[in-house]
């Protein structure tokens, strides 16, 4: 009898342990589900020209606050961004420094029709006090000057500048003076701030008045660019991408660009500039 009682008690204990183990294994998934509450949050990826970083970061924060949609950026020179879009086929919107780069992306079938935000106004930047007495873009060809420029393949202003130098017949002479061909306009600003270049082609919004003076380009040499934005053709969330592009081109988005020194589109002062 004693052996039977012991055997019965053992069976009851084992059954209890099995039940406990079964209940624990069924509860585990519920614990896992609670650890990723943000997994379904919506976000978009925006390819943005590096020279637009300040206004676009502020626009991204305002858009997120208004809609709850997160904005992730890839900032680089426009040429680099186009290559990345072409290779990855990922992302939702593209905003370069000017329409020439946007057209390149459009010709490659990467983006749709754009909206327009603001103007990128190129000017000649010189060191404070203009110690080299630079008066026009023709002076960029003067022997001994140190010139900083954006890359012709990677930046809208670098490409536009080379066309301007070619128009004046000074491209080769200017190239001999170039001490920096930067992948983004931000590196050109750094060179001017540090005094490693005598002059550069920059845009009005990038000028540091404590370190630089400016010279307007001649009217016939105007290189003003219109900043476009549009959704990619491969976005997996076209409605959200369109919503973001619409926000950027809205009065609220343009006001942020104006705050950072960009004339906003359209502006009668630039009526002759077409996309």
TORBASE-711698 format. One line per 3 residues: their letters; for each residue z, x, y of C-alpha. Coordinates in pm, whole numbers, padded with zeros to 5 digits, m for minus. Last residue first. Example, Ala and Ser with C-alpha at 12.3 -4.5 7.8 and 13.67 -1.06 7.14 Angstrom:
<nodes>
sa = 00714/01367/m00106 | 00780/01230/m00450
</nodes>
This chain:
<nodes>
xxx = m06373/01205/07573 | m06512/01196/07927 | m06386/01384/08231
xxx = m06549/01262/08552 | m06263/01025/08630 | m06013/01309/08624
xxx = m05833/01229/08951 | m05879/00859/08869 | m05634/00901/08577
xxx = m05679/00732/08238 | m05499/00886/08056 | m05176/01051/08159
xxx = m05134/01369/08365 | m04917/01596/08148 | m04607/01763/08291
xxx = m04342/01691/08029 | m04223/01368/08189 | m04585/01253/08202
xxx = m04608/01291/07822 | m04295/01079/07783 | m04441/00816/08016
xxx = m04755/00813/07800 | m04550/00711/07497 | m04378/00429/07682
xxx = m04703/00305/07837 | m04854/00293/07489 | m05085/00564/07351
xxx = m04810/00721/07137 | m04691/00378/07024 | m05040/00278/06913
xxx = m05070/00598/06711 | m04737/00521/06543 | m04831/00163/06456
xxx = m05167/00278/06322 | m04992/00525/06090 | m04754/00249/05978
xxx = m05040/00010/05903 | m05242/00282/05731 | m04972/00374/05478
xxx = m05141/00586/05211 | m05317/00794/05477 | m05649/00937/05359
xxx = m05869/00852/05657 | m05616/01003/05893 | m05483/00802/06184
xxx = m05580/00876/06540 | m05467/01063/06849 | m05662/01207/07142
xxx = m05562/01448/07423 | m05835/01466/07688 | m05937/01815/07792
xxx = m05982/01961/08140 | m06207/02265/08137 | m06318/02246/08499
xxx = m06554/02534/08571 | m06759/02348/08832 | m06440/02263/09020
xxx = m06329/02626/09023 | m06023/02687/08808 | m05693/02646/08983
xxx = m05477/02955/09019 | m05119/02950/08898 | m04808/03160/08951
xxx = m04583/03264/08668 | m04231/03375/08578 | m04002/03122/08746
xxx = m04278/02860/08754 | m04303/02859/08370 | m04642/02696/08311
xxx = m04706/02513/07983 | m04777/02167/08131 | m05056/02300/08351
xxx = m05251/02442/08060 | m05293/02812/07993 | m05570/03068/08039
xxx = m05401/03401/08075 | m05322/03679/08319 | m05144/04012/08350
xxx = m05018/04018/07992 | m04707/04181/07841 | m04489/04034/08117
xxx = m04242/03874/07877 | m04301/03524/08013 | m04677/03577/08004
xxx = m04671/03695/07643 | m04441/03406/07546 | m04678/03154/07705
xxx = m04967/03300/07504 | m04756/03263/07189 | m04710/02892/07267
xxx = m05087/02840/07300 | m05124/02871/06924 | m05300/03118/06692
xxx = m05283/03384/06966 | m05556/03626/07068 | m05353/03890/07250
xxx = m05436/04214/07433 | m05775/04090/07556 | m05929/04327/07808
xxx = m06233/04425/07597 | m06285/04054/07520 | m06321/03984/07891
xxx = m06615/04226/07917 | m06786/04070/07614 | m06744/03714/07747
xxx = m06851/03794/08105 | m07181/03607/08143 | m07022/03332/08352
xxx = m07125/03062/08101 | m07005/03288/07819 | m06667/03320/07987
xxx = m06647/02939/08013 | m06749/02886/07651 | m06484/03139/07548
xxx = m06226/02949/07749 | m06309/02618/07583 | m06256/02768/07237
xxx = m05926/02927/07335 | m05819/02605/07507 | m05879/02400/07191
xxx = m05689/02644/06974 | m05748/02788/06624 | m06101/02923/06612
xxx = m06118/03061/06967 | m05761/03188/06942 | m05562/03132/07258
xxx = m05588/03396/07525 | m05382/03678/07675 | m05550/03921/07917
xxx = m05441/04272/08016 | m05646/04406/08306 | m05782/04760/08292
xxx = m06147/04684/08361 | m06212/04362/08558 | m06359/04099/08325
xxx = m06072/03854/08378 | m06157/03878/08750 | m06446/03637/08693
xxx = m06187/03368/08611 | m06090/03361/08976 | m05853/03508/09234
xxx = m05657/03778/09053 | m05466/04001/09294 | m05314/04216/09017
xxx = m04960/04164/09154 | m04998/03782/09143 | m04654/03716/09296
xxx = m04525/03591/08961 | m04759/03703/08681 | m05082/03510/08653
xxx = m05178/03179/08488 | m05532/03050/08533 | m05550/02674/08481
xxx = m05636/02437/08198 | m05549/02067/08238 | m05464/01895/07908
xxx = m05500/01529/07991 | m05312/01236/07838 | m05301/00974/07565
xxx = m05634/00861/07426 | m05693/00649/07115 | m05901/00785/06833
xxx = m06152/00643/06581 | m06085/00758/06225 | m05977/01093/06085
xxx = m06064/01335/05802 | m06433/01258/05758 | m06538/01617/05832
xxx = m06718/01502/06145 | m06393/01336/06254 | m06196/01658/06211
xxx = m06450/01844/06425 | m06446/01556/06673 | m06068/01587/06705
xxx = m06109/01955/06783 | m06348/01879/07069 | m06124/01588/07182
xxx = m05835/01801/07298 | m05495/01947/07216 | m05481/01793/06870
xxx = m05312/01468/06757 | m05362/01379/06389 | m05199/01096/06193
xxx = m05095/01002/05836 | m05055/01299/05607 | m05201/01427/05282
xxx = m05557/01526/05193 | m05415/01872/05114 | m05718/02097/05166
xxx = m05895/01916/05449 | m05569/01832/05622 | m05458/02195/05608
xxx = m05792/02320/05740 | m05779/02070/06028 | m05423/02178/06107
xxx = m05521/02545/06123 | m05805/02471/06364 | m05572/02260/06579
xxx = m05316/02537/06618 | m04987/02450/06454 | m04713/02186/06445
xxx = m04664/01986/06123 | m04444/01696/06213 | m04222/01449/06028
xxx = m04156/01107/06180 | m03895/00874/06031 | m03946/00497/06054
xxx = m03643/00300/06177 | m03873/00118/06421 | m03737/00170/06775
xxx = m03507/00465/06709 | m03771/00630/06491 | m04037/00583/06759
xxx = m03810/00726/07029 | m03728/01033/06817 | m04096/01090/06738
xxx = m04190/01051/07104 | m03936/01318/07199 | m04073/01557/06937
xxx = m04427/01474/07051 | m04353/01546/07417 | m04211/01893/07344
xxx = m04449/01996/07065 | m04779/01920/07237 | m04888/02284/07267
xxx = m04845/02325/06891 | m05118/02069/06818 | m04982/01791/06601
xxx = m05036/01686/06238 | m04814/01383/06179 | m04641/01300/05851
xxx = m04493/00952/05819 | m04159/00827/05689 | m04032/00509/05526
xxx = m03685/00509/05366 | m03693/00410/04993 | m03485/00702/04870
xxx = m03220/00655/05138 | m02944/00510/04912 | m02982/00791/04658
xxx = m02631/00841/04504 | m02561/00473/04434 | m02826/00450/04162
xxx = m02661/00734/03967 | m02327/00548/03943 | m02505/00237/03812
xxx = m02680/00450/03551 | m02344/00569/03409 | m02193/00224/03342
xxx = m02371/00168/03009 | m02258/00505/02869 | m01891/00428/02951
xxx = m01895/00091/02766 | m02037/00248/02450 | m01776/00527/02446
xxx = m01492/00277/02481 | m01630/00061/02198 | m01664/00362/01971
xxx = m01308/00471/02044 | m01171/00125/01967 | m01361/00112/01638
xxx = m01225/00451/01542 | m00865/00338/01612 | m00909/00017/01406
xxx = m01057/00209/01111 | m00768/00459/01115 | m00510/00177/01117
xxx = m00677/00020/00813 | m00682/00352/00624 | m00313/00410/00699
xxx = m00225/00062/00576 | m00429/00108/00256 | m00257/00443/00186
xx = 00090/00283/00236 | 00000/00000/00000
</nodes>
